[in-house]
Amino acid sequence: MGYKVAIVGATGNVGREILSILEERGFPADEVVALASRRSQGTEVSFGDKTLKVKALDQYDFSDTDICLMSAGGSISKEWAPKIGAQGCVVIDNSSAWRYDAQVPLIVPEVNADAITGFSKLNIIANPNCSTAQLVVALKPLHDVATIKRVVVSTYQSVSGAGKEAMDELFTQTRAVFVNDPIEATKFTKRIAFNLIPHIDVFMEDGYTKEEWKVMAETKKILDPKIKLTCTAVRVPVFVSHSESVNIEFEKPISADEARDILREAPGCLVIDNPEEDQYITPYEATGEDATFISRIREDATVENGLNLWVVSDNLRKGAALNAVQIAEVLVNRKLIQPKKKAA
C-alpha cells in the first residue's frame, strides 16, 4: 500500500531534485503529483521514466494526499503549509518559514529523528538550512562522545543555494570575463565570477547576516541549545555543493584519530582524509552524492580539546531534497502516518 505524495515547487532546482531522489530511493508512493504556481501549470517535469504535468497549487485538493514536500519559498509556505496540514496531509517544508516555530520539529534524520513525533501539532515538519544540515551531521557523533562547547564555522556556499537565476548569473558572468563583455550583477550584490561575497541573505542589526543567524539558531535547536556557535557565510563561484571550515572546542579530550574513527562509523558521514595522497574532498567531487564528506581532521593546539574539520556536501541533496525525502521515510518507516487511500 503506497502513499500519495505532492511536490510543491516541482519546477525549481530543489523540486526537481526531490522528484529524482524519490525515484532513486524507491519511496513507496503510488502517486506523485507535481505542483507549482499557475504560471507553471502544464509544464512537464520528469519522475523516473514518467513525465508529470505540473498542476496549480491554488487549485489542488490535498484531502487525499499523505505527504507534501514543499520547496516554494517562505511566503508560499507560510500561507499554504497550515492549510495543507489542516487537510490531514503532512508538510515537509524546505523554507525558513517554520524552522523556529516551537510547535514544528526541525529534523535531520541522522541527528534528531526522535523529535519528529512533534509534527502532529500542526502537521508540519521543517527542513533545516542547507549549510546547517551538513554541519550537524558532522557535529552530532562528536558531540555524543566529547560534548561540544563552542563552534566557529565559515561556510563557502555555492550559487545553487540562491536558485537557478544565481547559477545562470555565475555562468553568464564567467563567460563575459573570457569574451570581455560587460559584467552585470543582478542576483548578487557584487560580481560572483572569480570572486567571493561575504554576504548571504540580509544584514541584521548585530552585523551578522540572516544566513549566519540561521546556522547558529538551527544548530542549537537541532543539536543542543547549550552549544556556543558563531558563523561567517560566504558565497563562492561554485555551482553546486557547500563547503565549511569548522573549528570545534570540546569539554572532553578527543584526538584527530578518535574523531576519524567516530565519523567513519557515523550515519551520513564519509571520511576522506589522507592529505599525503591529496585525499580530501572538494565541492566538485561531492556534487551528486548523498554523503556529508569530512576531510582535513586535525587537532587545534590553540585551545584545550580543539579540532578542525573540512565538511562538504551537495546542498541540493543533503542540504534540501535528500533530507526532505529522508524525513518522509522516517514518517513511513516508524508508521507515524498511514496512507489515506486503502488498497482496493
C-alpha positions in Angstrom: 0.0 0.0 0.0 1.7 3.2 -1.2 1.4 6.9 -0.3 0.2 9.8 -2.4 2.9 12.5 -2.4 2.7 16.1 -3.7 5.8 18.2 -4.6 5.1 21.9 -4.3 7.7 23.9 -6.3 8.3 21.0 -8.6 9.8 23.2 -11.4 12.6 24.6 -9.2 16.1 23.2 -8.5 15.2 21.5 -5.3 11.8 20.3 -6.5 13.3 18.5 -9.5 15.9 17.0 -7.2 13.2 15.8 -4.8 11.5 14.0 -7.7 14.8 12.4 -8.7 15.6 11.2 -5.2 12.1 9.8 -4.6 12.6 7.6 -7.7 16.2 6.7 -6.8 15.4 5.6 -3.3 12.2 3.7 -4.3 10.0 5.7 -2.0 6.6 3.8 -1.5 4.5 6.3 -3.5 1.5 5.0 -5.5 1.0 8.5 -6.9 3.2 11.6 -7.2 1.8 15.0 -8.1 3.9 17.9 -9.3 2.6 21.4 -8.1 3.7 24.9 -8.7 2.3 28.4 -9.3 -0.4 29.0 -12.0 2.2 30.4 -14.4 4.0 26.9 -14.4 0.7 25.0 -14.9 1.1 22.5 -17.7 5.0 22.5 -17.6 6.4 19.0 -17.7 8.8 17.5 -15.2 10.5 14.1 -15.1 9.8 11.5 -12.4 11.8 8.4 -13.3 10.7 7.2 -16.7 7.4 9.1 -16.3 6.6 12.7 -17.2 4.4 14.7 -14.9 2.3 17.6 -15.9 2.5 20.4 -13.3 -0.8 21.4 -11.6 -1.6 24.7 -9.9 -1.1 24.7 -6.1 -4.1 27.0 -5.5 -6.5 24.7 -7.3 -5.3 21.4 -5.7 -7.3 19.5 -3.1 -4.9 17.9 -0.5 -7.6 15.9 1.3 -6.5 12.5 -0.2 -2.7 13.4 -0.2 -0.5 11.9 2.5 2.8 13.9 2.3 3.6 17.3 0.8 7.2 18.0 0.1 7.3 21.8 -0.2 10.1 23.9 -1.7 8.5 27.1 -3.0 9.9 29.8 -0.7 8.9 31.2 2.7 5.9 33.3 1.8 4.2 30.4 0.0 4.9 28.1 2.8 3.7 30.5 5.5 0.4 30.8 3.6 -0.1 27.2 2.4 1.5 24.8 4.9 -1.2 25.4 7.7 -4.0 24.9 5.1 -2.4 21.7 3.8 -1.7 20.4 7.3 -5.3 21.1 8.3 -6.4 18.7 5.5 -4.5 15.9 7.2 -1.5 16.0 4.8 1.9 16.2 6.5 4.0 19.1 5.1 7.8 18.7 5.0 8.9 22.3 4.3 12.3 23.4 2.8 11.9 27.1 3.5 12.8 29.0 6.7 9.2 29.8 7.4 8.6 27.2 10.1 12.1 26.3 11.4 11.9 28.4 14.5 8.3 27.7 15.5 8.3 25.8 18.8 5.4 23.6 17.6 7.3 22.5 14.5 10.1 19.9 14.7 13.3 20.8 12.8 14.7 17.5 11.6 17.9 16.0 10.3 17.2 12.2 10.4 20.8 11.2 11.3 20.8 13.7 14.2 17.4 14.0 15.9 14.9 11.7 14.2 13.1 11.1 17.6 12.0 14.7 17.6 9.8 14.0 14.6 6.8 12.9 16.7 6.0 16.6 17.4 4.8 17.0 13.8 1.2 16.1 14.8 0.5 19.5 16.4 0.4 21.4 13.0 1.2 18.5 10.5 4.3 20.5 9.6 8.0 19.4 9.7 10.8 21.8 8.9 13.9 21.0 6.9 17.0 23.0 8.1 19.1 25.5 6.1 21.4 23.7 3.7 24.6 24.7 5.5 23.1 23.7 8.9 22.2 20.2 7.7 25.7 19.1 6.7 27.2 20.8 9.8 25.0 19.0 12.3 25.5 15.6 10.6 29.3 16.0 11.2 28.9 17.5 14.7 26.4 15.1 16.3 28.6 12.0 16.6 31.5 14.0 18.0 29.1 15.8 20.4 27.8 12.5 21.7 31.3 11.4 22.7 33.1 14.6 23.8 30.4 17.3 24.3 30.8 20.4 22.1 31.3 23.7 23.9 31.9 26.1 21.0 31.9 26.0 17.2 33.4 28.6 14.8 32.2 27.9 11.3 33.0 29.6 8.0 30.8 28.5 5.1 31.8 28.6 1.4 28.4 28.3 -0.3 27.6 27.5 -3.9 25.4 29.7 -6.0 22.7 27.0 -6.4 21.7 27.8 -2.8 20.3 31.0 -4.2 18.4 29.3 -7.0 18.5 28.8 -10.8 18.9 32.6 -11.5 22.0 32.7 -9.4 23.5 29.7 -11.3 22.7 31.5 -14.6 24.4 34.6 -13.3 27.6 32.8 -12.5 27.6 31.1 -15.9 26.9 34.4 -17.7 29.5 36.4 -15.8 32.2 33.8 -16.2 31.6 33.7 -20.0 31.6 37.5 -20.0 35.1 37.6 -18.4 36.5 35.4 -21.2 35.0 37.4 -24.1 35.5 40.8 -22.4 31.8 41.6 -22.2 30.4 43.9 -19.6 29.6 42.1 -16.3 26.2 42.7 -14.8 25.3 41.7 -11.2 21.5 41.3 -10.7 21.0 38.3 -8.4 24.0 39.1 -6.2 25.2 42.4 -4.7 28.6 42.1 -6.3 30.1 40.2 -9.2 30.3 36.4 -8.3 32.5 35.2 -11.2 36.1 34.7 -9.9 35.1 36.4 -6.7 33.9 35.7 -3.1 31.0 37.6 -1.5 30.8 37.6 2.4 27.1 38.3 2.2 24.3 35.8 2.1 20.7 36.9 2.9 20.1 40.3 4.6 22.3 42.0 7.2 20.9 42.2 10.7 21.4 44.8 13.4 24.2 43.0 15.1 26.2 42.8 11.8 25.6 39.1 11.1 23.6 38.1 8.0 20.3 36.2 8.3 22.1 33.2 6.8 24.7 33.2 9.6 21.9 33.6 12.2 20.1 30.6 10.7 23.1 28.3 11.1 23.5 29.4 14.7 19.8 29.2 15.7 19.1 25.9 13.9 22.2 24.1 15.2 21.1 24.9 18.7 17.5 23.7 18.1 18.6 20.5 16.4 21.6 19.5 18.4 21.9 21.3 21.8 20.9 24.8 22.9 24.0 25.0 25.2 26.5 25.0 22.3 28.0 28.4 21.5 28.3 28.9 17.8 29.5 31.7 15.6 29.3 31.8 11.8 30.6 33.7 8.7 28.8 32.8 5.5 30.4 33.4 2.1 29.1 32.9 -1.4 31.7 31.3 -3.8 31.8 30.9 -7.5 30.9 27.2 -7.4 27.7 25.8 -9.0 26.8 23.1 -6.5 27.9 21.9 -3.0 28.6 23.9 0.1 31.9 23.7 2.0 32.6 24.5 5.6 35.7 25.1 7.7 34.7 24.1 11.2 36.6 24.7 14.4 35.3 22.9 17.5 36.1 23.2 21.2 35.1 20.2 23.3 34.6 19.7 27.0 36.4 16.3 27.0 39.6 15.3 25.2 39.3 14.0 21.7 42.2 13.3 19.3 42.1 13.6 15.5 42.4 9.8 15.2 39.5 9.3 17.5 37.4 11.8 15.6 38.2 10.0 12.3 37.1 6.6 13.8 33.9 8.1 15.2 33.0 9.8 12.0 33.7 6.8 9.8 31.0 4.9 11.7 28.6 7.8 11.8 25.4 7.7 9.7 25.5 10.0 6.7 29.3 10.8 7.1 32.1 9.8 4.7 35.6 10.5 5.8 38.1 11.2 3.0 41.2 12.3 4.9 44.7 11.4 3.7 46.5 14.6 2.8 49.8 12.9 1.9 47.9 11.3 -1.1 45.9 14.5 -1.7 42.8 12.7 -0.5 40.4 15.4 0.7 37.0 16.4 -0.7 36.2 19.3 -2.9 32.7 20.6 -3.8 33.1 19.3 -7.4 33.6 15.8 -6.1 30.7 16.0 -3.6 28.1 17.0 -6.2 25.5 14.4 -6.9 26.5 12.4 -3.8 24.3 11.8 -0.7 27.1 11.8 1.9 28.4 14.6 4.1 32.1 14.4 3.4 34.7 15.2 6.1 38.3 15.9 5.5 41.3 17.7 7.0 40.6 16.4 10.5 43.3 17.8 12.8 43.9 19.0 16.3 43.8 22.7 17.2 46.7 23.4 19.5 45.5 26.9 20.4 42.6 25.6 22.6 42.2 22.7 25.0 40.3 19.8 23.3 40.1 21.5 19.9 39.6 20.1 16.4 39.4 21.4 12.9 37.3 19.8 10.1 36.5 20.5 6.5 32.9 19.5 5.7 31.5 19.3 2.2 28.0 18.3 0.9 25.8 18.7 -2.1 23.4 21.4 -0.9 20.6 20.5 -3.3 20.7 16.9 -2.0 21.6 16.6 1.7 21.1 20.3 2.2 17.5 20.2 0.9 15.9 17.4 -1.3 17.5 14.3 0.2 16.9 15.4 3.8 13.3 16.1 3.0 12.8 12.6 1.5 14.7 11.1 4.4 12.2 12.8 6.8 9.3 11.3 4.8 11.0 7.9 5.1 11.1 8.3 8.9 7.4 9.0 8.9 6.7 5.9 6.9 9.2 3.5 8.5 8.1 4.4 12.0 4.5 4.0 11.0 3.7 7.6 12.1 1.4 8.0 9.1 -0.8 5.6 7.2 -2.0 6.0 3.5 -5.4 7.7 3.3 -6.3 5.6 0.3 -6.8 2.0 1.1 -5.7 -0.6 -1.4 -8.7 -2.0 -3.3 
